[in-house]
Amino acid sequence: MNTGLAILLIILALVGGLVGGFFIARKYMMDYFEKNPPIDENMLRMMMIQMGQKPSERKINQMMSQMKSQQKNAKKKKK
């Protein structure tokens, strides 16, 4: 019976570690992407040029502020 109990405890610890690790990694990545967004002004400017639009600073700033507000709204909805 001791061997069966030991195997059960090992399996429970493994499952608990996997679940805990998943949520810790998820939280870390969400914080990382909030601090370091994957799209910055230069990338946005290049995408607009590739789409045939002439990027102005006003347009770029407007799009960046929209993206940031969408991120904040998405974060509020999750809580």
C-alpha distance (Angstrom), angle and dihedral (degrees) to the residues before:
residue distance angle dihedral
M1 . . .
N2 3.81 . .
T3 3.79 91.4 .
G4 3.80 92.0 51.3
L5 3.81 91.0 49.2
A6 3.79 91.0 49.2
I7 3.81 92.2 50.9
L8 3.81 90.7 48.0
L9 3.81 91.6 50.7
I10 3.81 91.6 48.3
I11 3.80 91.3 51.1
L12 3.82 92.0 47.5
A13 3.81 91.1 49.1
L14 3.80 90.7 49.3
V15 3.80 93.1 50.0
G16 3.81 91.3 45.3
G17 3.80 91.0 50.0
L18 3.79 92.5 49.3
V19 3.80 93.3 49.1
G20 3.80 92.8 44.8
G21 3.80 92.2 46.1
F22 3.78 91.5 50.5
F23 3.80 93.8 53.8
I24 3.81 93.7 43.4
A25 3.82 91.2 50.3
R26 3.82 90.8 46.5
K27 3.81 92.1 51.8
Y28 3.82 91.2 46.9
M29 3.81 92.9 51.4
M30 3.80 93.1 46.8
D31 3.80 90.4 52.5
Y32 3.80 91.3 45.2
F33 3.81 93.7 52.1
E34 3.79 91.0 46.0
K35 3.81 91.2 54.8
N36 3.83 95.1 37.4
P37 3.79 109.8 31.6
P38 3.79 113.8 -157.2
I39 3.83 91.8 -128.5
D40 3.79 121.6 57.1
E41 3.80 133.2 176.6
N42 3.80 94.9 -87.0
M43 3.79 93.3 51.6
L44 3.80 90.4 47.1
R45 3.80 90.5 50.3
M46 3.81 91.6 51.0
M47 3.82 91.9 48.9
M48 3.80 91.0 51.7
I49 3.80 91.3 49.8
Q50 3.82 90.6 49.8
M51 3.81 89.6 51.3
G52 3.79 90.1 53.7
Q53 3.79 97.4 -107.2
K54 3.77 124.7 129.5
P55 3.79 105.6 -126.0
S56 3.79 116.6 -138.7
E57 3.80 122.5 -169.8
R58 3.79 90.0 -116.5
K59 3.82 92.0 55.6
I60 3.79 92.9 45.9
N61 3.81 93.2 48.7
Q62 3.80 90.3 47.4
M63 3.81 92.6 51.5
M64 3.81 92.4 46.4
S65 3.81 91.8 50.7
Q66 3.82 90.1 49.0
M67 3.80 90.8 51.6
K68 3.82 91.6 49.3
S69 3.79 92.5 48.4
Q70 3.81 90.5 49.7
Q71 3.80 89.7 52.2
K72 3.81 91.1 50.7
N73 3.81 91.8 47.8
A74 3.80 91.3 49.2
K75 3.80 90.0 50.1
K76 3.81 91.8 50.4
K77 3.81 92.0 49.8
K78 3.81 92.0 53.7
K79 3.79 92.2 55.8
